[in-house]
């Protein structure tokens, strides 16, 4: 298996691909093989949303499927003044790759952009072949369900299985983002760097993308941070001699009062009262 994956990564001609696919590989890398070998267009786009961050660091996408249509939402991984141009470029690359999957030119039903038009509005119709809406909630390609159900012309179950194995091995988390976020909070919190922005940077994600992935797991960043602080406070108060201000600092609080208020919310008593009660319980248990 390792030799096959090595060939895929460093010797693409050994797999064989059309001229159109070859031109798209320059943009999508190994993702092009994963997508073109998928059973249907919908499967290919699901793969793009799941693994895009493995190959492409400038932009991220997510997949939203409805009964009669689907949307591919795009956003810059590192927000900057040039966001609009970057997003439009990758939306156009994706539109053309869908054409490769279908074996014929393709146009989405509609495109939407968060920003205003970058130039002549007529150019959007020429490039995407569909109406464009501006200053919307998301940067999106809108596709019909019929398109999603179309078979990929170069589908290959064996190659697709190999490529999915390859990308799973490249993915930095196992599907439970909160576990990875918790680990980074524990590392960055004592440095007063356990914030959404800095943890997102450590994970090479856009903060909004990270929040969405946590939402998918029925949590959010602030809840995870609060849980980590509560757990660590409990451990430090029970098993160390650190003072209240030292514990507050270790938990990433800049003011001891903020920690004391959080502790009151967690346990119903102050840190000093909690430690006193715990010490009394230990003495009682030893005597018993």
Buried (B, 14 or more C-beta within 10 A) or exposed (E): EEEBBEEBEEEBEEBEBEEBBBBBBEBBBBBBBBBBBBEBBBBBBBBBBBBBBBBBEEBBBBBEBEEEBBBBBBBBBEEEEEBBEBBBBBBBBBBBBBBBBBBEEBBBBBBBBBBEBBEEEEEBBEBBEBBBEBEEEBBBBBBEEEBBEBBBEBBBEEBBEBBBEBBEEEEEEEEEBBEBBBBBBEEBBEEBBBBBEBBBBBBEBBBBBBBBBBEEBEBBBEEBBBBBBBEBBBEBBEEEEEEBBEBBBBBBBEEBEEBBEBBBEBBEEBBEEBBEEBEEEEEEEEEE
